Amino acid sequence: MPRVLMVRDQQPRCRIEEIDDEQLPDRAVTVDIEYSDLNYKDAMAVTGKGKIVRDYPMVPGIDFAGTVRESASDRFAPGDRVILTGWGVGERYWGGYAETMRVDADWLVPCPDPLSSREAMQLGTAGLTAMLSVIRLEQAGLPAGSKVLVTGATGGVGSWAVQMLAHLDYEVHAVTGKPEQSQWLKTLGATEIHERTEFESDSRPLEKGRWAGAVDSIGGKTLANILAQMDYRGRVAAVGLAGGAELPTTVMPFILRGVSLLGTDSVMIPFEQRRVAWQRLAALPNGLFSNMHVDEIGLEQVSDAAEAMMAGKTYGRVLIDPRK
Ligand SMILES: NC(=O)c1ccc[n+]([C@@H]2O[C@H](COP(=O)([O-])OP(=O)(O)OC[C@H]3O[C@@H](n4cnc5c(N)ncnc54)[C@H](OP(=O)(O)O)[C@@H]3O)[C@@H](O)[C@H]2O)c1
């Protein structure tokens, strides 16, 4: 009888329920979940503040890591350690806020050996997306040691991007609305901290070039300002919309400076690119995991943590132990 966090389109929106194994979706692989996590998209799904949930009732949770209990797929056997991120899980299909879930084999990636389930979810979609952004910037020719701007720097994607880029010896400038976390961001490897408000005014089409690369979780005017401030042939990995989905910019950065805007998606990215990204994540030094700020909660606390995330009050990563 697995416990799950069930979301319904009624009040109360979230309830912890015990369900029968037969109520689990009819899919190939049954996984005992050791950890899940809270991403911005999960916070929108749990609070109902974004149209994330496509079908009710829904077990949210876009990520989980755990151990295969039963498998009707020849790709996985009982005892295999696996990770799931994306594919619409927690949006269209029941997800990770559960002690046990049944999912498609195609959605699973083997958990690389050095990573525990806890470490895998310390990363989760946030860490995977940060790594995919780094890969996008590298493939677009980011010069070694150059200046890279990271927005939403205390968030999940942002704080992992700061750490990964600093680990790769880039000069990381972190943009945050939480100046009280400046010291922590420096511990993660940021060399300079910028106030979020510096990037929120109406931007001119082009400003003085300052950055060779950027990872942006914010969108809106922030992304417009960043595009105007890129060096010649600079590249920006666009990841998120925490500040807005619009993009009030002009073609000037693209046609006069050759700036590249690199769309970065973690949800539908094909298996082989996921596997490569997870191999790189598994090779990160242990110190990066111990530097990460983690709040660990159980299913009962997910609702409050989601409200806090939507209010911009969380930082680092929120881990969920469904058995807690
Ligand atoms: N493309 C993909 O596949 C993908 C994958 C993961 C996430 N995302 C998107 O990336 C964004 C970040 O996700 P996350 O999981 O890292 O969320 P998160 O942990 O909540 O981090 C978001 C950060 O953005 C900043 N922020 C929050 N509200 C803001 C606002 N109104 N204006 C400006 N800055 C704001 C805050 O950082 P500071 O206080 O430090 O400024 C916050 O910590 C979300 O939009 C999410 O949907 C996309």
The ligand as a Tripos MOL2 file, in Angstrom:
@<TRIPOS>MOLECULE
LIG
   48    52     1     0     0
SMALL
NO_CHARGES

@<TRIPOS>ATOM
      1 N1         14.1290   24.2030  -19.7030 N.am      1 LIG1
      2 C1         14.0220   23.2240  -18.8140 C.2       1 LIG1
      3 O1         14.0470   22.0290  -19.1490 O.2       1 LIG1
      4 C2         13.9200   23.5970  -17.3690 C.ar      1 LIG1
      5 C3         14.3720   22.7170  -16.3730 C.ar      1 LIG1
      6 C4         14.3510   23.1380  -15.0390 C.ar      1 LIG1
      7 C5         13.8290   24.3960  -14.7150 C.ar      1 LIG1
      8 N2         13.3520   25.1830  -15.7070 N.ar      1 LIG1
      9 C6         12.8340   26.5260  -15.3950 C.3       1 LIG1
     10 O2         13.9260   27.2800  -14.8570 O.3       1 LIG1
     11 C7         13.4460   28.1740  -13.8560 C.3       1 LIG1
     12 C8         14.1790   27.8940  -12.5380 C.3       1 LIG1
     13 O3         13.7920   26.6080  -12.0540 O.3       1 LIG1
     14 P1         14.3330   26.0870  -10.6390 P.3       1 LIG1
     15 O4         13.7780   24.7270  -10.4470 O.co2     1 LIG1
     16 O5         15.7850   26.3440  -10.5400 O.co2     1 LIG1
     17 O6         13.5210   27.0980   -9.6480 O.3       1 LIG1
     18 P2         13.9660   27.7150   -8.2410 P.3       1 LIG1
     19 O7         14.8140   26.7570   -7.4890 O.co2     1 LIG1
     20 O8         12.7270   28.2420   -7.6190 O.co2     1 LIG1
     21 O9         14.8940   28.9380   -8.6870 O.3       1 LIG1
     22 C9         14.3960   30.0730   -9.3310 C.3       1 LIG1
     23 C10        15.2160   31.2700   -8.8790 C.3       1 LIG1
     24 O10        14.8500   32.3790   -9.6970 O.3       1 LIG1
     25 C11        14.8680   33.5640   -8.9300 C.3       1 LIG1
     26 N3         13.5040   34.1310   -8.9860 N.ar      1 LIG1
     27 C12        12.3760   33.6150   -8.4480 C.ar      1 LIG1
     28 N4         11.3110   34.3890   -8.7330 N.ar      1 LIG1
     29 C13        11.7760   35.4000   -9.4810 C.ar      1 LIG1
     30 C14        11.1710   36.5190  -10.0870 C.ar      1 LIG1
     31 N5          9.8540   36.7520   -9.9840 N.pl3     1 LIG1
     32 N6         11.9460   37.3650  -10.7870 N.ar      1 LIG1
     33 C15        13.2580   37.1490  -10.8970 C.ar      1 LIG1
     34 N7         13.9040   36.1000  -10.3320 N.ar      1 LIG1
     35 C16        13.1610   35.2350   -9.6450 C.ar      1 LIG1
     36 C17        15.2790   33.1870   -7.5230 C.3       1 LIG1
     37 O11        16.7110   33.2710   -7.4610 O.3       1 LIG1
     38 P3         17.4830   34.5500   -6.8160 P.3       1 LIG1
     39 O12        16.7150   34.9170   -5.5650 O.co2     1 LIG1
     40 O13        18.8500   34.0580   -6.5650 O.co2     1 LIG1
     41 O14        17.4030   35.6560   -7.8380 O.co2     1 LIG1
     42 C18        14.9140   31.7150   -7.4460 C.3       1 LIG1
     43 O15        15.6710   31.0390   -6.4930 O.3       1 LIG1
     44 C19        11.9280   27.9650  -13.7950 C.3       1 LIG1
     45 O16        11.2940   28.8860  -14.6510 O.3       1 LIG1
     46 C20        11.7590   26.5540  -14.3350 C.3       1 LIG1
     47 O17        10.4660   26.3300  -14.8570 O.3       1 LIG1
     48 C21        13.3820   24.8130  -17.0150 C.ar      1 LIG1
@<TRIPOS>BOND
     1     1     2 1
     2     2     3 2
     3     2     4 1
     4     4     5 ar
     5     4    48 ar
     6     5     6 ar
     7     6     7 ar
     8     7     8 ar
     9     8     9 1
    10     8    48 ar
    11     9    10 1
    12     9    46 1
    13    10    11 1
    14    11    12 1
    15    11    44 1
    16    12    13 1
    17    13    14 1
    18    14    15 2
    19    14    16 1
    20    14    17 1
    21    17    18 1
    22    18    19 2
    23    18    20 1
    24    18    21 1
    25    21    22 1
    26    22    23 1
    27    23    24 1
    28    23    42 1
    29    24    25 1
    30    25    26 1
    31    25    36 1
    32    26    27 ar
    33    26    35 ar
    34    27    28 ar
    35    28    29 ar
    36    29    30 ar
    37    29    35 ar
    38    30    31 1
    39    30    32 ar
    40    32    33 ar
    41    33    34 ar
    42    34    35 ar
    43    36    37 1
    44    36    42 1
    45    37    38 1
    46    38    39 2
    47    38    40 1
    48    38    41 1
    49    42    43 1
    50    44    45 1
    51    44    46 1
    52    46    47 1
@<TRIPOS>SUBSTRUCTURE
     1 LIG1         1 GROUP 0 **** ****
